[in-house]
Amino acid sequence: MIPNSQTNPFFTVAVACSNLAIVRDYPCSQYNSDTASVASMTEDDIYRASTQYRLWSFTPETLASLRATTNAAAADRVRAAFRDMKPSVKQENLNGAVHVGTKAEVDCLTIEEEQKLVGYYCLETLELVDFCQYQTNVKATAVQYLKRFYLTNSPMTYHPKEIYRTAVYLAMKSEDNFHYVKSFAEKLDNVTAEDILAPEFLLTQGLRFTFDVRHPFHGLEGGFMELLAFTNGQGMGGPWINKSAKELRDDMLAIDSGPGTSTHATTVKEVVVRCQSAHGKAKELLKTSALLTDAYFLYTPSQIWLSALLLVDEALARFYLDAKIPPLSDMKPKLFTTLRQCAEMLRASPAAQPDKEEKKELKRIVKKLAQCRNPQNLDLVELNKAQKRDPNMNGGEGLDENVAKKRKLEREKSMKESDDLFGSALLDKKG
């Protein structure tokens, strides 16, 4: 509700920015229908308008169904490609493995094997960004690009080792941390700039040309600042919470120190240290577990950071939510159920470093992949060159036929218009 201009010379508009509400005051003389529509929009409304919500948010069932469909379609294309090869033809792939073109049934990767392989290259992405000393947002965005790409593409079609470097390069550009591709390639062993650029258009297609990724980091920072404000007696509860800032501070000082204890912090300094500790632990979860699981596909950024806080300090998270949500609200138990589910997912996240058994399993999957890769897409650099020479080609995952026809018509129209503008070609006349 917008305050009456006669009693308040300013009205306040909350604008959501990366899950952190920024409050702006506008003079009432500037109030119009446009600002009214902004004022009426909640942070939830703004998030629901994002491509992340519209295109990349799923239920567990739809996510599993999408992956099953992708795996089945890729397996069918691989088997068809091998059947089309002559029995006597042998094709060596980039790993040195030999494909024999027979009509025998190809043993393709399962959905679980694909997920393990993609998960491993998500870890490789984290290590690569850390090695290059790029920003945290680049790391998080690159991993999400890789995970999004393999929702509708299979490792049997495009090997993750050829995509994850390009995901990092594209994330650098998206997160305004641009480095020239040549300088990026020089940091890597046996990788050229062409190797990084070749799959870039394939990756953008797989991302459906949507590059915005909403992360939970800003939300966590906003929540941490609010917790510190509570400790200083300056925090504000939700509009339905009938407690003063001092009362909320006293409630915060009375929170139990941790699981299994009945003690609580007695000084503001101790509470501040506790908040700082919870903030650091939650941030580490967001930089690892949240990226390596399906959290981004199943939960909103605010749910993810609140779940991380719930996991590292449940009493502190409960105090924060109690200060924001009415005590008798029907939403509170539903919210806690969702947060606990997300927290359990973060808890069960794969380890940052595979153990001996996991490495053995990954080697088996990689060896199996070498025998079931789509032979039409073994060399992405050459495939990229071929598509540039012939934009109308539709080999493997080339241009859609309708798109190719449209581009051809546009080129012909452009050539005709240029002839009309400059006249017909000059002819040499003799004599």
Summary of the structure (lengths in Angstrom):
residues: 431
radius of gyration: 27.4
end to end distance: 87.0
largest distance: 109.6
contacts: 1241
relative contact order: 0.10
helix: 60%
strand: 6%
